[in-house]
Amino acid sequence: MALSEHFWKNVREYVRSGNRVAELYHGENDDILGGLARIVSDKGMVYGVDRHNPFESHENMQELQKLSNVRLLKASIPPLPTDVDDLDALFIREFIWTYPPSDGSENPQTYAAIDKAINVGGHLILHLNSTEQEIERGGIYPLYQEIISRQLPLFQKVYDCEDLLIYQKKCSKTSD
């Protein structure tokens, strides 16, 4: 599903206000990669996590790698860094994944990094790219669902439009 310019406009507004955005994505959508380039060109640190595909050869990825504030991560190659204490906003694309990873397993280190990023972040930006029907089919990874359900009470919704939800932390950083 292609993301609208309206969606990226709202994300860029957060980036321009000084927030750094981390996006976790599966790397199969060229529009996502183009959106990453647009976000970074405005300002911000981007964490790109690709679960399966060798995306480093993509022209947008090559451009992103030239920028000093970009870190490209591979979820399949441990260990994932968890040094995200300076992260203000976490942008999760498709936080409800409706397909299994290629090897049928989950990567606990990926979820640990997500958990910490949510814990220290000031904002949580969710792109809901799944229909209610897909959700009802149980397409939520158990660890991911647990992290989201545990962390959301710490946030209050400040933006809700189409498939974009933005939450702001109710209080300051929480302890682990």
C-alpha positions as semicolon CSV with decimal commas, in nm:
position;residue;x (nm);y (nm);z (nm)
1;M;0,000;0,000;0,000
2;A;0,145;0,333;-0,103
3;L;0,154;0,604;0,157
4;S;-0,004;0,935;0,076
5;E;0,178;1,267;0,068
6;H;-0,064;1,372;0,342
7;F;0,078;1,097;0,564
8;W;0,439;1,202;0,506
9;K;0,348;1,567;0,554
10;N;0,228;1,494;0,907
11;V;0,537;1,290;0,987
12;R;0,766;1,561;0,851
13;E;0,592;1,817;1,068
14;Y;0,707;1,619;1,371
15;V;1,058;1,590;1,233
16;R;1,081;1,961;1,161
17;S;0,980;2,037;1,519
18;G;1,305;1,876;1,632
19;N;1,191;1,521;1,694
20;R;1,401;1,239;1,564
21;V;1,207;0,962;1,399
22;A;1,289;0,594;1,394
23;E;1,106;0,394;1,132
24;L;1,087;0,017;1,137
25;Y;0,980;-0,117;0,802
26;H;1,006;-0,430;0,592
27;G;1,178;-0,270;0,295
28;E;0,949;-0,405;0,026
29;N;0,775;-0,079;-0,060
30;D;0,961;0,175;-0,271
31;D;0,729;0,446;-0,145
32;I;0,848;0,380;0,209
33;L;1,209;0,415;0,099
34;G;1,128;0,737;-0,080
35;G;0,953;0,859;0,232
36;L;1,259;0,778;0,439
37;A;1,470;0,987;0,207
38;R;1,227;1,275;0,239
39;I;1,222;1,255;0,618
40;V;1,599;1,248;0,644
41;S;1,635;1,532;0,398
42;D;1,432;1,747;0,637
43;K;1,604;1,637;0,957
44;G;1,616;1,337;1,183
45;M;1,776;1,008;1,262
46;V;1,624;0,709;1,089
47;Y;1,656;0,352;1,205
48;G;1,561;0,127;0,912
49;V;1,504;-0,234;1,008
50;D;1,459;-0,478;0,725
51;R;1,345;-0,826;0,824
52;H;1,429;-1,021;0,510
53;N;1,539;-0,836;0,203
54;P;1,886;-0,718;0,100
55;F;1,780;-0,357;0,058
56;E;2,125;-0,199;0,068
57;S;2,142;-0,207;-0,312
58;H;1,829;0,002;-0,352
59;E;1,912;0,347;-0,488
60;N;1,726;0,522;-0,205
61;M;1,921;0,320;0,050
62;Q;2,247;0,416;-0,118
63;E;2,150;0,780;-0,089
64;L;2,051;0,740;0,275
65;Q;2,381;0,574;0,360
66;K;2,564;0,888;0,248
67;L;2,398;1,087;0,525
68;S;2,574;1,092;0,860
69;N;2,255;1,077;1,069
70;V;2,125;0,754;0,916
71;R;2,177;0,410;1,062
72;L;2,055;0,117;0,859
73;L;1,999;-0,199;1,058
74;K;1,928;-0,558;0,961
75;A;1,686;-0,731;1,193
76;S;1,823;-1,067;1,086
77;I;2,179;-0,989;1,192
78;P;2,228;-0,978;1,571
79;P;2,284;-0,795;1,782
80;L;2,059;-0,499;1,721
81;P;2,175;-0,183;1,897
82;T;1,965;-0,056;2,183
83;D;2,145;0,275;2,230
84;V;1,837;0,483;2,162
85;D;1,836;0,697;2,477
86;D;1,841;1,013;2,266
87;L;1,544;0,910;2,057
88;D;1,241;1,136;2,087
89;A;0,998;0,972;1,851
90;L;0,952;0,615;1,738
91;F;0,773;0,569;1,408
92;I;0,647;0,214;1,359
93;R;0,518;0,130;1,016
94;E;0,285;-0,165;0,999
95;F;0,315;-0,237;1,369
96;I;0,063;-0,512;1,300
97;W;0,238;-0,748;1,064
98;T;0,007;-0,990;0,888
99;Y;0,270;-1,217;0,738
100;P;0,527;-1,440;0,910
101;P;0,902;-1,390;0,876
102;S;1,059;-1,604;0,609
103;D;1,203;-1,853;0,855
104;G;0,884;-1,874;1,061
105;S;1,048;-1,738;1,375
106;E;1,054;-1,415;1,572
107;N;1,361;-1,216;1,662
108;P;1,357;-1,127;2,035
109;Q;1,641;-0,879;1,987
110;T;1,428;-0,686;1,743
111;Y;1,151;-0,657;1,999
112;A;1,396;-0,562;2,273
113;A;1,518;-0,271;2,063
114;I;1,160;-0,168;1,989
115;D;1,068;-0,193;2,356
116;K;1,351;0,031;2,465
117;A;1,287;0,281;2,188
118;I;0,923;0,311;2,296
119;N;1,025;0,335;2,660
120;V;1,262;0,630;2,613
121;G;1,074;0,802;2,332
122;G;0,856;1,105;2,373
123;H;0,625;1,017;2,088
124;L;0,492;0,701;1,933
125;I;0,384;0,726;1,570
126;L;0,190;0,432;1,432
127;H;0,105;0,364;1,072
128;L;-0,184;0,121;1,062
129;N;-0,161;-0,062;0,735
130;S;-0,384;-0,353;0,826
131;T;-0,758;-0,387;0,800
132;E;-0,974;-0,489;1,092
133;Q;-1,036;-0,817;0,914
134;E;-0,662;-0,886;0,898
135;I;-0,630;-0,803;1,266
136;E;-0,912;-1,040;1,352
137;R;-0,727;-1,320;1,173
138;G;-0,463;-1,296;1,444
139;G;-0,186;-1,148;1,236
140;I;-0,017;-0,979;1,531
141;Y;0,317;-1,117;1,642
142;P;0,277;-1,210;2,011
143;L;0,586;-1,029;2,141
144;Y;0,507;-0,720;1,938
145;Q;0,147;-0,719;2,057
146;E;0,264;-0,750;2,416
147;I;0,504;-0,457;2,383
148;I;0,247;-0,231;2,222
149;S;-0,032;-0,317;2,467
150;R;0,202;-0,264;2,764
151;Q;0,341;0,067;2,642
152;L;0,031;0,237;2,502
153;P;-0,111;0,324;2,849
154;L;0,195;0,547;2,892
155;F;0,083;0,761;2,599
156;Q;-0,208;0,985;2,513
157;K;-0,336;1,012;2,158
158;V;-0,265;1,354;2,011
159;Y;-0,335;1,288;1,644
160;D;-0,570;1,052;1,464
161;C;-0,622;1,084;1,092
162;E;-0,671;0,814;0,832
163;D;-0,407;0,550;0,899
164;L;-0,177;0,768;1,111
165;L;-0,190;0,772;1,490
166;I;0,043;0,984;1,701
167;Y;0,075;0,937;2,076
168;Q;0,262;1,159;2,320
169;K;0,420;1,028;2,638
170;K;0,207;1,121;2,941
171;C;0,510;1,157;3,163
172;S;0,887;1,178;3,138
173;K;1,114;0,884;3,068
174;T;1,023;0,569;3,252
175;S;1,265;0,331;3,412
176;D;1,322;-0,014;3,271
